[in-house]
Amino acid sequence: MTDTDAMIDELAATADRLRELTRGAAGSTLDAQAPGEWSARTVLAHLRDDEFLVMRLRLERILVEDQPSLAPFDEQAWEAHRWRGRDGLVELLDDFDLQRAASIAILRRVEGDIWQRSGLQPEYGTLTVRTWLDHWLGHDKMHLAQIARSLSV
């Protein structure tokens, strides 16, 4: 098993970790906020939206286009204006599962020199598929910890 295989496995496990963290959480618990942080529900919505709009879209653009310019993502605007009608816990987890499964299917097919394909993102500079995977995993870890803190408020 390569280090990228292990990273992909860890990324794939995020969906189960989200379900474990939120098991039995009620509405008021999901909406509680640690000072200066988003609620667990808000983080789940962010992860769901981010999976398709940022993470997988950037991955696919790097895989298909020659050194694409990768636009920044205004997560604050998405949070402020997201459609909350689809923010039930089951919907958030199910939507994330679907989006993450599609991302994992693509990542499991990357091999050889494809890991070195790159794009340019203004906030992060040049991102290869490999460095994007590393960023993606860090993003998951940060938000899993954030949800755990939020649920313990």
DRENFIBA-212591 format. One record per atom (N, C-alpha, C, O): residue number from 1; residue in three letters; chain; z, x, y. Coordinates in nm, 2 decimals. Layout:
<sites>
  num  residu  chaine       Z       X       Y
  NUM     ALA       A       Z       X       Y
...
</sites>
This chain:
<sites>
  num  residu  chaine       Z       X       Y
    1     MET       A    0.00    0.09   -0.12
    1     MET       A    0.00    0.00    0.00
    1     MET       A    0.00    0.09    0.12
    1     MET       A    0.08    0.18    0.13
    2     THR       A   -0.09    0.06    0.22
    2     THR       A   -0.09    0.14    0.34
    2     THR       A    0.01    0.09    0.44
    2     THR       A    0.07   -0.02    0.42
    3     ASP       A    0.03    0.16    0.55
    3     ASP       A    0.12    0.11    0.66
    3     ASP       A    0.06   -0.01    0.72
    3     ASP       A    0.14   -0.10    0.76
    4     THR       A   -0.07   -0.02    0.73
    4     THR       A   -0.12   -0.15    0.79
    4     THR       A   -0.10   -0.27    0.70
    4     THR       A   -0.08   -0.38    0.74
    5     ASP       A   -0.11   -0.24    0.57
    5     ASP       A   -0.08   -0.35    0.47
    5     ASP       A    0.06   -0.40    0.49
    5     ASP       A    0.08   -0.52    0.49
    6     ALA       A    0.15   -0.31    0.50
    6     ALA       A    0.29   -0.35    0.52
    6     ALA       A    0.31   -0.42    0.65
    6     ALA       A    0.39   -0.52    0.66
    7     MET       A    0.24   -0.38    0.76
    7     MET       A    0.25   -0.45    0.89
    7     MET       A    0.20   -0.59    0.88
    7     MET       A    0.25   -0.68    0.93
    8     ILE       A    0.09   -0.60    0.81
    8     ILE       A    0.02   -0.73    0.79
    8     ILE       A    0.12   -0.82    0.71
    8     ILE       A    0.13   -0.94    0.75
    9     ASP       A    0.18   -0.77    0.61
    9     ASP       A    0.27   -0.85    0.53
    9     ASP       A    0.39   -0.90    0.62
    9     ASP       A    0.43   -1.01    0.61
   10     GLU       A    0.44   -0.81    0.70
   10     GLU       A    0.55   -0.84    0.79
   10     GLU       A    0.51   -0.95    0.89
   10     GLU       A    0.58   -1.04    0.92
   11     LEU       A    0.39   -0.94    0.94
   11     LEU       A    0.33   -1.04    1.04
   11     LEU       A    0.32   -1.17    0.96
   11     LEU       A    0.35   -1.28    1.02
   12     ALA       A    0.27   -1.17    0.84
   12     ALA       A    0.26   -1.29    0.76
   12     ALA       A    0.39   -1.36    0.74
   12     ALA       A    0.40   -1.48    0.73
   13     ALA       A    0.50   -1.28    0.73
   13     ALA       A    0.63   -1.33    0.70
   13     ALA       A    0.70   -1.40    0.82
   13     ALA       A    0.80   -1.47    0.81
   14     THR       A    0.64   -1.39    0.94
   14     THR       A    0.69   -1.45    1.06
   14     THR       A    0.71   -1.60    1.05
   14     THR       A    0.81   -1.66    1.09
   15     ALA       A    0.61   -1.66    0.99
   15     ALA       A    0.61   -1.81    0.98
   15     ALA       A    0.73   -1.85    0.90
   15     ALA       A    0.80   -1.95    0.94
   16     ASP       A    0.76   -1.78    0.79
   16     ASP       A    0.88   -1.82    0.71
   16     ASP       A    1.01   -1.79    0.79
   16     ASP       A    1.11   -1.86    0.78
   17     ARG       A    1.01   -1.68    0.86
   17     ARG       A    1.13   -1.64    0.94
   17     ARG       A    1.15   -1.74    1.05
   17     ARG       A    1.27   -1.78    1.07
   18     LEU       A    1.05   -1.80    1.11
   18     LEU       A    1.07   -1.90    1.21
   18     LEU       A    1.13   -2.03    1.14
   18     LEU       A    1.22   -2.09    1.20
   19     ARG       A    1.08   -2.06    1.03
   19     ARG       A    1.14   -2.18    0.96
   19     ARG       A    1.29   -2.16    0.92
   19     ARG       A    1.37   -2.25    0.93
   20     GLU       A    1.32   -2.04    0.87
   20     GLU       A    1.46   -2.00    0.84
   20     GLU       A    1.55   -2.01    0.96
   20     GLU       A    1.65   -2.07    0.96
   21     LEU       A    1.50   -1.95    1.07
   21     LEU       A    1.58   -1.95    1.20
   21     LEU       A    1.61   -2.09    1.25
   21     LEU       A    1.72   -2.12    1.30
   22     THR       A    1.51   -2.18    1.24
   22     THR       A    1.52   -2.31    1.30
   22     THR       A    1.57   -2.42    1.20
   22     THR       A    1.58   -2.54    1.24
   23     ARG       A    1.59   -2.39    1.07
   23     ARG       A    1.63   -2.48    0.97
   23     ARG       A    1.75   -2.56    1.02
   23     ARG       A    1.86   -2.50    1.05
   24     GLY       A    1.74   -2.69    1.03
   24     GLY       A    1.86   -2.77    1.07
   24     GLY       A    1.88   -2.78    1.22
   24     GLY       A    1.98   -2.84    1.26
   25     ALA       A    1.80   -2.71    1.30
   25     ALA       A    1.82   -2.72    1.44
   25     ALA       A    1.79   -2.85    1.50
   25     ALA       A    1.68   -2.90    1.47
   26     ALA       A    1.87   -2.91    1.58
   26     ALA       A    1.85   -3.04    1.64
   26     ALA       A    1.78   -3.01    1.78
   26     ALA       A    1.78   -2.90    1.83
   27     GLY       A    1.74   -3.12    1.84
   27     GLY       A    1.67   -3.12    1.97
   27     GLY       A    1.75   -3.04    2.08
   27     GLY       A    1.70   -2.96    2.15
   28     SER       A    1.88   -3.07    2.09
   28     SER       A    1.96   -3.01    2.20
   28     SER       A    1.98   -2.86    2.17
   28     SER       A    1.98   -2.78    2.26
   29     THR       A    1.99   -2.82    2.04
   29     THR       A    2.00   -2.68    2.00
   29     THR       A    1.87   -2.61    2.03
   29     THR       A    1.87   -2.50    2.09
   30     LEU       A    1.76   -2.67    2.00
   30     LEU       A    1.63   -2.61    2.03
   30     LEU       A    1.60   -2.59    2.18
   30     LEU       A    1.52   -2.51    2.22
   31     ASP       A    1.66   -2.68    2.26
   31     ASP       A    1.63   -2.67    2.40
   31     ASP       A    1.74   -2.59    2.48
   31     ASP       A    1.72   -2.58    2.60
   32     ALA       A    1.84   -2.55    2.41
   32     ALA       A    1.94   -2.46    2.48
   32     ALA       A    1.88   -2.33    2.52
   32     ALA       A    1.80   -2.28    2.45
   33     GLN       A    1.93   -2.28    2.63
   33     GLN       A    1.87   -2.15    2.68
   33     GLN       A    1.98   -2.05    2.71
   33     GLN       A    2.08   -2.08    2.77
   34     ALA       A    1.96   -1.93    2.66
   34     ALA       A    2.05   -1.82    2.70
   34     ALA       A    2.01   -1.79    2.84
   34     ALA       A    1.90   -1.81    2.88
   35     PRO       A    2.10   -1.74    2.92
   35     PRO       A    2.07   -1.70    3.06
   35     PRO       A    1.95   -1.62    3.08
   35     PRO       A    1.94   -1.51    3.02
   36     GLY       A    1.86   -1.67    3.16
   36     GLY       A    1.73   -1.59    3.19
   36     GLY       A    1.63   -1.59    3.08
   36     GLY       A    1.53   -1.51    3.08
   37     GLU       A    1.65   -1.67    2.97
   37     GLU       A    1.55   -1.67    2.86
   37     GLU       A    1.50   -1.81    2.84
   37     GLU       A    1.55   -1.91    2.89
   38     TRP       A    1.39   -1.82    2.76
   38     TRP       A    1.34   -1.94    2.72
   38     TRP       A    1.42   -2.00    2.61
   38     TRP       A    1.49   -1.93    2.53
   39     SER       A    1.41   -2.13    2.59
   39     SER       A    1.47   -2.20    2.47
   39     SER       A    1.39   -2.17    2.35
   39     SER       A    1.28   -2.12    2.35
   40     ALA       A    1.45   -2.20    2.23
   40     ALA       A    1.38   -2.17    2.11
   40     ALA       A    1.26   -2.26    2.10
   40     ALA       A    1.15   -2.21    2.05
   41     ARG       A    1.26   -2.38    2.15
   41     ARG       A    1.14   -2.47    2.15
   41     ARG       A    1.03   -2.40    2.23
   41     ARG       A    0.91   -2.40    2.19
   42     THR       A    1.07   -2.35    2.35
   42     THR       A    0.97   -2.29    2.44
   42     THR       A    0.91   -2.17    2.37
   42     THR       A    0.79   -2.14    2.38
   43     VAL       A    0.99   -2.09    2.31
   43     VAL       A    0.94   -1.97    2.24
   43     VAL       A    0.85   -2.00    2.13
   43     VAL       A    0.74   -1.94    2.11
   44     LEU       A    0.88   -2.11    2.05
   44     LEU       A    0.79   -2.15    1.94
   44     LEU       A    0.66   -2.20    2.00
   44     LEU       A    0.56   -2.17    1.94
   45     ALA       A    0.66   -2.27    2.11
   45     ALA       A    0.54   -2.32    2.17
   45     ALA       A    0.45   -2.20    2.22
   45     ALA       A    0.33   -2.20    2.20
   46     HIS       A    0.52   -2.10    2.28
   46     HIS       A    0.45   -1.98    2.32
   46     HIS       A    0.39   -1.91    2.20
   46     HIS       A    0.27   -1.87    2.21
   47     LEU       A    0.46   -1.89    2.10
   47     LEU       A    0.41   -1.82    1.98
   47     LEU       A    0.29   -1.90    1.92
   47     LEU       A    0.19   -1.84    1.89
   48     ARG       A    0.30   -2.03    1.92
   48     ARG       A    0.18   -2.11    1.87
   48     ARG       A    0.06   -2.09    1.96
   48     ARG       A   -0.05   -2.06    1.91
   49     ASP       A    0.08   -2.11    2.09
   49     ASP       A   -0.03   -2.10    2.18
   49     ASP       A   -0.09   -1.95    2.18
   49     ASP       A   -0.21   -1.93    2.18
   50     ASP       A    0.00   -1.86    2.19
   50     ASP       A   -0.03   -1.72    2.19
   50     ASP       A   -0.11   -1.67    2.07
   50     ASP       A   -0.20   -1.58    2.08
   51     GLU       A   -0.08   -1.73    1.95
   51     GLU       A   -0.14   -1.68    1.83
   51     GLU       A   -0.29   -1.70    1.84
   51     GLU       A   -0.37   -1.61    1.80
   52     PHE       A   -0.34   -1.81    1.89
   52     PHE       A   -0.48   -1.84    1.89
   52     PHE       A   -0.54   -1.78    2.02
   52     PHE       A   -0.64   -1.72    2.02
   53     LEU       A   -0.48   -1.81    2.14
   53     LEU       A   -0.54   -1.78    2.27
   53     LEU       A   -0.54   -1.64    2.30
   53     LEU       A   -0.62   -1.59    2.38
   54     VAL       A   -0.44   -1.56    2.25
   54     VAL       A   -0.43   -1.42    2.28
   54     VAL       A   -0.45   -1.33    2.16
   54     VAL       A   -0.54   -1.25    2.15
   55     MET       A   -0.36   -1.34    2.07
   55     MET       A   -0.35   -1.25    1.96
   55     MET       A   -0.48   -1.25    1.87
   55     MET       A   -0.55   -1.14    1.86
   56     ARG       A   -0.52   -1.36    1.82
   56     ARG       A   -0.64   -1.37    1.73
   56     ARG       A   -0.77   -1.35    1.82
   56     ARG       A   -0.86   -1.29    1.77
   57     LEU       A   -0.77   -1.42    1.93
   57     LEU       A   -0.89   -1.41    2.01
   57     LEU       A   -0.92   -1.26    2.05
   57     LEU       A   -1.03   -1.22    2.05
   58     ARG       A   -0.81   -1.19    2.09
   58     ARG       A   -0.84   -1.05    2.13
   58     ARG       A   -0.88   -0.97    2.00
   58     ARG       A   -0.97   -0.89    2.01
   59     LEU       A   -0.82   -0.99    1.89
   59     LEU       A   -0.86   -0.93    1.77
   59     LEU       A   -1.01   -0.95    1.74
   59     LEU       A   -1.08   -0.86    1.71
   60     GLU       A   -1.05   -1.08    1.74
   60     GLU       A   -1.18   -1.11    1.71
   60     GLU       A   -1.28   -1.05    1.81
   60     GLU       A   -1.39   -1.01    1.77
   61     ARG       A   -1.25   -1.05    1.93
   61     ARG       A   -1.34   -0.99    2.03
   61     ARG       A   -1.35   -0.84    2.01
   61     ARG       A   -1.46   -0.79    2.02
   62     ILE       A   -1.24   -0.77    1.98
   62     ILE       A   -1.25   -0.63    1.95
   62     ILE       A   -1.34   -0.61    1.82
   62     ILE       A   -1.41   -0.51    1.82
   63     LEU       A   -1.32   -0.69    1.72
   63     LEU       A   -1.40   -0.68    1.60
   63     LEU       A   -1.55   -0.70    1.62
   63     LEU       A   -1.63   -0.64    1.56
   64     VAL       A   -1.59   -0.79    1.71
   64     VAL       A   -1.73   -0.83    1.73
   64     VAL       A   -1.80   -0.77    1.85
   64     VAL       A   -1.91   -0.73    1.83
   65     GLU       A   -1.73   -0.75    1.96
   65     GLU       A   -1.79   -0.70    2.08
   65     GLU       A   -1.77   -0.55    2.09
   65     GLU       A   -1.67   -0.50    2.03
   66     ASP       A   -1.86   -0.48    2.16
   66     ASP       A   -1.84   -0.34    2.19
   66     ASP       A   -1.75   -0.32    2.31
   66     ASP       A   -1.79   -0.35    2.42
   67     GLN       A   -1.63   -0.27    2.28
   67     GLN       A   -1.53   -0.24    2.39
   67     GLN       A   -1.52   -0.36    2.49
   67     GLN       A   -1.54   -0.33    2.61
   68     PRO       A   -1.48   -0.48    2.44
   68     PRO       A   -1.47   -0.59    2.54
   68     PRO       A   -1.35   -0.57    2.64
   68     PRO       A   -1.26   -0.50    2.61
   69     SER       A   -1.37   -0.63    2.75
   69     SER       A   -1.26   -0.64    2.85
   69     SER       A   -1.18   -0.76    2.81
   69     SER       A   -1.23   -0.87    2.81
   70     LEU       A   -1.05   -0.74    2.79
   70     LEU       A   -0.96   -0.84    2.74
   70     LEU       A   -0.87   -0.89    2.85
   70     LEU       A   -0.79   -0.82    2.90
   71     ALA       A   -0.90   -1.02    2.89
   71     ALA       A   -0.83   -1.07    3.01
   71     ALA       A   -0.68   -1.09    2.98
   71     ALA       A   -0.63   -1.12    2.87
   72     PRO       A   -0.60   -1.07    3.09
   72     PRO       A   -0.45   -1.10    3.08
   72     PRO       A   -0.43   -1.25    3.05
   72     PRO       A   -0.52   -1.33    3.07
   73     PHE       A   -0.31   -1.28    3.00
   73     PHE       A   -0.27   -1.41    2.96
   73     PHE       A   -0.15   -1.45    3.05
   73     PHE       A   -0.05   -1.38    3.05
   74     ASP       A   -0.16   -1.56    3.12
   74     ASP       A   -0.06   -1.60    3.21
   74     ASP       A    0.04   -1.70    3.13
   74     ASP       A    0.03   -1.82    3.14
   75     GLU       A    0.13   -1.63    3.06
   75     GLU       A    0.22   -1.71    2.98
   75     GLU       A    0.31   -1.80    3.06
   75     GLU       A    0.35   -1.91    3.01
   76     GLN       A    0.34   -1.77    3.18
   76     GLN       A    0.43   -1.85    3.27
   76     GLN       A    0.35   -1.98    3.30
   76     GLN       A    0.41   -2.09    3.30
   77     ALA       A    0.22   -1.97    3.33
   77     ALA       A    0.14   -2.09    3.36
   77     ALA       A    0.13   -2.18    3.24
   77     ALA       A    0.15   -2.30    3.25
   78     TRP       A    0.11   -2.12    3.12
   78     TRP       A    0.10   -2.20    3.00
   78     TRP       A    0.24   -2.27    2.97
   78     TRP       A    0.24   -2.38    2.93
   79     GLU       A    0.35   -2.20    2.99
   79     GLU       A    0.48   -2.26    2.97
   79     GLU       A    0.50   -2.38    3.07
   79     GLU       A    0.55   -2.48    3.03
   80     ALA       A    0.46   -2.35    3.20
   80     ALA       A    0.49   -2.46    3.30
   80     ALA       A    0.40   -2.58    3.28
   80     ALA       A    0.44   -2.69    3.31
   81     HIS       A    0.28   -2.57    3.22
   81     HIS       A    0.19   -2.68    3.21
   81     HIS       A    0.15   -2.72    3.07
   81     HIS       A    0.06   -2.80    3.05
   82     ARG       A    0.22   -2.67    2.97
   82     ARG       A    0.18   -2.70    2.84
   82     ARG       A    0.20   -2.85    2.81
   82     ARG       A    0.29   -2.91    2.87
   83     TRP       A    0.13   -2.90    2.72
   83     TRP       A    0.14   -3.04    2.68
   83     TRP       A    0.25   -3.05    2.58
   83     TRP       A    0.24   -3.02    2.46
   84     ARG       A    0.37   -3.10    2.63
   84     ARG       A    0.49   -3.11    2.55
   84     ARG       A    0.49   -3.22    2.45
   84     ARG       A    0.58   -3.23    2.37
   85     GLY       A    0.39   -3.30    2.45
   85     GLY       A    0.38   -3.41    2.35
   85     GLY       A    0.36   -3.36    2.21
   85     GLY       A    0.37   -3.43    2.11
   86     ARG       A    0.33   -3.23    2.19
   86     ARG       A    0.31   -3.17    2.06
   86     ARG       A    0.41   -3.06    2.03
   86     ARG       A    0.38   -2.97    1.96
   87     ASP       A    0.53   -3.08    2.09
   87     ASP       A    0.63   -2.97    2.08
   87     ASP       A    0.75   -3.01    1.99
   87     ASP       A    0.86   -2.96    2.00
   88     GLY       A    0.72   -3.11    1.90
   88     GLY       A    0.82   -3.14    1.80
   88     GLY       A    0.84   -3.01    1.70
   88     GLY       A    0.74   -2.94    1.68
   89     LEU       A    0.95   -2.99    1.65
   89     LEU       A    0.98   -2.88    1.57
   89     LEU       A    0.88   -2.87    1.45
   89     LEU       A    0.82   -2.76    1.43
   90     VAL       A    0.86   -2.97    1.38
   90     VAL       A    0.77   -2.97    1.27
   90     VAL       A    0.62   -2.94    1.31
   90     VAL       A    0.56   -2.86    1.25
   91     GLU       A    0.58   -3.00    1.42
   91     GLU       A    0.44   -2.97    1.47
   91     GLU       A    0.43   -2.83    1.52
   91     GLU       A    0.33   -2.76    1.49
   92     LEU       A    0.53   -2.78    1.59
   92     LEU       A    0.52   -2.64    1.63
   92     LEU       A    0.51   -2.54    1.51
   92     LEU       A    0.43   -2.45    1.51
   93     LEU       A    0.60   -2.56    1.41
   93     LEU       A    0.60   -2.47    1.29
   93     LEU       A    0.47   -2.49    1.21
   93     LEU       A    0.41   -2.39    1.17
   94     ASP       A    0.42   -2.61    1.19
   94     ASP       A    0.30   -2.63    1.12
   94     ASP       A    0.18   -2.57    1.19
   94     ASP       A    0.09   -2.51    1.13
   95     ASP       A    0.17   -2.60    1.32
   95     ASP       A    0.06   -2.54    1.40
   95     ASP       A    0.06   -2.39    1.40
   95     ASP       A   -0.04   -2.33    1.38
   96     PHE       A    0.18   -2.33    1.41
   96     PHE       A    0.19   -2.18    1.41
   96     PHE       A    0.14   -2.14    1.27
   96     PHE       A    0.07   -2.04    1.26
   97     ASP       A    0.19   -2.20    1.16
   97     ASP       A    0.15   -2.16    1.03
   97     ASP       A    0.00   -2.16    1.01
   97     ASP       A   -0.06   -2.06    0.96
   98     LEU       A   -0.07   -2.26    1.06
   98     LEU       A   -0.22   -2.27    1.05
   98     LEU       A   -0.28   -2.15    1.13
   98     LEU       A   -0.37   -2.08    1.08
   99     GLN       A   -0.24   -2.13    1.25
   99     GLN       A   -0.30   -2.03    1.33
   99     GLN       A   -0.27   -1.89    1.27
   99     GLN       A   -0.36   -1.80    1.27
  100     ARG       A   -0.15   -1.87    1.23
  100     ARG       A   -0.11   -1.73    1.17
  100     ARG       A   -0.19   -1.71    1.04
  100     ARG       A   -0.23   -1.60    1.02
  101     ALA       A   -0.20   -1.81    0.96
  101     ALA       A   -0.28   -1.79    0.83
  101     ALA       A   -0.42   -1.75    0.86
  101     ALA       A   -0.48   -1.66    0.79
  102     ALA       A   -0.48   -1.81    0.97
  102     ALA       A   -0.62   -1.77    1.00
  102     ALA       A   -0.62   -1.62    1.05
  102     ALA       A   -0.71   -1.55    1.02
  103     SER       A   -0.52   -1.58    1.13
  103     SER       A   -0.51   -1.44    1.18
  103     SER       A   -0.50   -1.35    1.06
  103     SER       A   -0.56   -1.24    1.06
  104     ILE       A   -0.41   -1.38    0.97
  104     ILE       A   -0.38   -1.29    0.86
  104     ILE       A   -0.51   -1.27    0.77
  104     ILE       A   -0.53   -1.16    0.72
  105     ALA       A   -0.58   -1.38    0.75
  105     ALA       A   -0.70   -1.38    0.67
  105     ALA       A   -0.80   -1.27    0.73
  105     ALA       A   -0.87   -1.20    0.66
  106     ILE       A   -0.81   -1.27    0.86
  106     ILE       A   -0.90   -1.17    0.93
  106     ILE       A   -0.84   -1.03    0.91
  106     ILE       A   -0.92   -0.94    0.87
  107     LEU       A   -0.72   -1.01    0.94
  107     LEU       A   -0.66   -0.88    0.93
  107     LEU       A   -0.67   -0.82    0.79
  107     LEU       A   -0.68   -0.70    0.78
  108     ARG       A   -0.66   -0.90    0.69
  108     ARG       A   -0.66   -0.85    0.55
  108     ARG       A   -0.80   -0.80    0.52
  108     ARG       A   -0.82   -0.73    0.42
  109     ARG       A   -0.90   -0.83    0.59
  109     ARG       A   -1.04   -0.79    0.57
  109     ARG       A   -1.08   -0.66    0.65
  109     ARG       A   -1.18   -0.61    0.63
  110     VAL       A   -0.99   -0.62    0.74
  110     VAL       A   -1.02   -0.50    0.82
  110     VAL       A   -1.00   -0.38    0.73
  110     VAL       A   -0.90   -0.37    0.66
  111     GLU       A   -1.09   -0.29    0.74
  111     GLU       A   -1.08   -0.16    0.66
  111     GLU       A   -1.15   -0.05    0.73
  111     GLU       A   -1.23   -0.07    0.82
  112     GLY       A   -1.12    0.07    0.68
  112     GLY       A   -1.19    0.19    0.73
  112     GLY       A   -1.19    0.21    0.88
  112     GLY       A   -1.09    0.19    0.95
  113     ASP       A   -1.31    0.25    0.93
  113     ASP       A   -1.33    0.27    1.07
  113     ASP       A   -1.31    0.15    1.16
  113     ASP       A   -1.30    0.17    1.28
  114     ILE       A   -1.31    0.04    1.11
  114     ILE       A   -1.30   -0.09    1.19
  114     ILE       A   -1.16   -0.09    1.26
  114     ILE       A   -1.15   -0.14    1.37
  115     TRP       A   -1.06   -0.02    1.20
  115     TRP       A   -0.93   -0.01    1.26
  115     TRP       A   -0.93    0.06    1.40
  115     TRP       A   -0.84    0.04    1.48
  116     GLN       A   -1.04    0.14    1.42
  116     GLN       A   -1.05    0.21    1.54
  116     GLN       A   -1.13    0.15    1.65
  116     GLN       A   -1.15    0.20    1.76
  117     ARG       A   -1.19    0.03    1.62
  117     ARG       A   -1.27   -0.04    1.72
  117     ARG       A   -1.17   -0.07    1.83
  117     ARG       A   -1.05   -0.09    1.81
  118     SER       A   -1.22   -0.08    1.96
  118     SER       A   -1.13   -0.10    2.07
  118     SER       A   -1.18   -0.19    2.18
  118     SER       A   -1.30   -0.22    2.19
  119     GLY       A   -1.08   -0.24    2.26
  119     GLY       A   -1.11   -0.31    2.38
  119     GLY       A   -1.02   -0.26    2.49
  119     GLY       A   -0.93   -0.19    2.46
  120     LEU       A   -1.05   -0.31    2.61
  120     LEU       A   -0.97   -0.26    2.72
  120     LEU       A   -0.90   -0.38    2.78
  120     LEU       A   -0.96   -0.49    2.82
  121     GLN       A   -0.77   -0.37    2.79
  121     GLN       A   -0.68   -0.47    2.85
  121     GLN       A   -0.61   -0.41    2.97
  121     GLN       A   -0.54   -0.31    2.95
  122     PRO       A   -0.62   -0.48    3.09
  122     PRO       A   -0.56   -0.42    3.21
  122     PRO       A   -0.41   -0.38    3.20
  122     PRO       A   -0.37   -0.28    3.26
  123     GLU       A   -0.33   -0.46    3.13
  123     GLU       A   -0.19   -0.43    3.12
  123     GLU       A   -0.15   -0.32    3.02
  123     GLU       A   -0.05   -0.25    3.04
  124     TYR       A   -0.23   -0.31    2.92
  124     TYR       A   -0.20   -0.22    2.81
  124     TYR       A   -0.30   -0.10    2.79
  124     TYR       A   -0.27   -0.01    2.72
  125     GLY       A   -0.41   -0.10    2.86
  125     GLY       A   -0.51    0.00    2.85
  125     GLY       A   -0.60   -0.02    2.73
  125     GLY       A   -0.63   -0.14    2.69
  126     THR       A   -0.65    0.08    2.67
  126     THR       A   -0.73    0.08    2.55
  126     THR       A   -0.65    0.04    2.43
  126     THR       A   -0.55    0.10    2.40
  127     LEU       A   -0.70   -0.07    2.36
  127     LEU       A   -0.63   -0.12    2.24
  127     LEU       A   -0.73   -0.11    2.12
  127     LEU       A   -0.84   -0.17    2.13
  128     THR       A   -0.69   -0.03    2.02
  128     THR       A   -0.77   -0.04    1.90
  128     THR       A   -0.71   -0.15    1.81
  128     THR       A   -0.61   -0.21    1.84
  129     VAL       A   -0.79   -0.19    1.71
  129     VAL       A   -0.74   -0.29    1.62
  129     VAL       A   -0.60   -0.25    1.57
  129     VAL       A   -0.51   -0.34    1.56
  130     ARG       A   -0.58   -0.13    1.53
  130     ARG       A   -0.46   -0.07    1.48
  130     ARG       A   -0.34   -0.08    1.58
  130     ARG       A   -0.24   -0.13    1.55
  131     THR       A   -0.37   -0.04    1.71
  131     THR       A   -0.26   -0.05    1.81
  131     THR       A   -0.24   -0.20    1.85
  131     THR       A   -0.12   -0.23    1.88
  132     TRP       A   -0.34   -0.28    1.84
  132     TRP       A   -0.32   -0.42    1.86
  132     TRP       A   -0.23   -0.48    1.76
  132     TRP       A   -0.14   -0.56    1.79
  133     LEU       A   -0.25   -0.44    1.63
  133     LEU       A   -0.16   -0.49    1.52
  133     LEU       A   -0.01   -0.45    1.55
  133     LEU       A    0.08   -0.53    1.53
  134     ASP       A    0.01   -0.33    1.59
  134     ASP       A    0.14   -0.28    1.62
  134     ASP       A    0.20   -0.36    1.74
  134     ASP       A    0.32   -0.40    1.73
  135     HIS       A    0.12   -0.38    1.84
  135     HIS       A    0.17   -0.47    1.96
  135     HIS       A    0.21   -0.61    1.91
  135     HIS       A    0.31   -0.66    1.94
  136     TRP       A    0.12   -0.67    1.83
  136     TRP       A    0.14   -0.80    1.77
  136     TRP       A    0.27   -0.81    1.70
  136     TRP       A    0.35   -0.91    1.71
  137     LEU       A    0.30   -0.71    1.61
  137     LEU       A    0.42   -0.71    1.54
  137     LEU       A    0.54   -0.70    1.63
  137     LEU       A    0.65   -0.76    1.60
  138     GLY       A    0.54   -0.61    1.73
  138     GLY       A    0.64   -0.60    1.82
  138     GLY       A    0.67   -0.73    1.90
  138     GLY       A    0.78   -0.76    1.93
  139     HIS       A    0.56   -0.80    1.93
  139     HIS       A    0.57   -0.93    2.00
  139     HIS       A    0.65   -1.03    1.91
  139     HIS       A    0.74   -1.10    1.96
  140     ASP       A    0.61   -1.03    1.79
  140     ASP       A    0.68   -1.12    1.69
  140     ASP       A    0.83   -1.09    1.69
  140     ASP       A    0.92   -1.18    1.70
  141     LYS       A    0.86   -0.96    1.67
  141     LYS       A    1.00   -0.92    1.66
  141     LYS       A    1.08   -0.96    1.78
  141     LYS       A    1.20   -1.00    1.77
  142     MET       A    1.03   -0.93    1.90
  142     MET       A    1.09   -0.96    2.02
  142     MET       A    1.13   -1.11    2.03
  142     MET       A    1.24   -1.15    2.06
  143     HIS       A    1.03   -1.20    1.99
  143     HIS       A    1.05   -1.34    2.01
  143     HIS       A    1.14   -1.40    1.89
  143     HIS       A    1.21   -1.50    1.92
  144     LEU       A    1.13   -1.34    1.78
  144     LEU       A    1.23   -1.38    1.67
  144     LEU       A    1.37   -1.36    1.71
  144     LEU       A    1.46   -1.44    1.70
  145     ALA       A    1.39   -1.24    1.77
  145     ALA       A    1.53   -1.21    1.83
  145     ALA       A    1.57   -1.30    1.94
  145     ALA       A    1.68   -1.35    1.95
  146     GLN       A    1.47   -1.34    2.02
  146     GLN       A    1.49   -1.43    2.13
  146     GLN       A    1.53   -1.57    2.08
  146     GLN       A    1.63   -1.63    2.14
  147     ILE       A    1.46   -1.61    1.98
  147     ILE       A    1.50   -1.74    1.92
  147     ILE       A    1.64   -1.74    1.86
  147     ILE       A    1.72   -1.83    1.88
  148     ALA       A    1.67   -1.63    1.79
  148     ALA       A    1.80   -1.62    1.73
  148     ALA       A    1.91   -1.63    1.84
  148     ALA       A    2.01   -1.69    1.82
  149     ARG       A    1.89   -1.56    1.95
  149     ARG       A    1.99   -1.56    2.06
  149     ARG       A    2.00   -1.70    2.12
  149     ARG       A    2.11   -1.75    2.14
  150     SER       A    1.88   -1.76    2.14
  150     SER       A    1.88   -1.90    2.20
  150     SER       A    1.95   -2.00    2.11
  150     SER       A    2.02   -2.09    2.16
  151     LEU       A    1.94   -1.99    1.98
  151     LEU       A    2.00   -2.09    1.89
  151     LEU       A    2.15   -2.06    1.87
  151     LEU       A    2.22   -2.15    1.82
  152     SER       A    2.20   -1.95    1.92
  152     SER       A    2.34   -1.92    1.91
  152     SER       A    2.41   -1.95    2.04
  152     SER       A    2.53   -1.92    2.05
  153     VAL       A    2.34   -2.00    2.14
  153     VAL       A    2.41   -2.04    2.27
  153     VAL       A    2.50   -2.15    2.25
  153     VAL       A    2.57   -2.20    2.34
</sites>
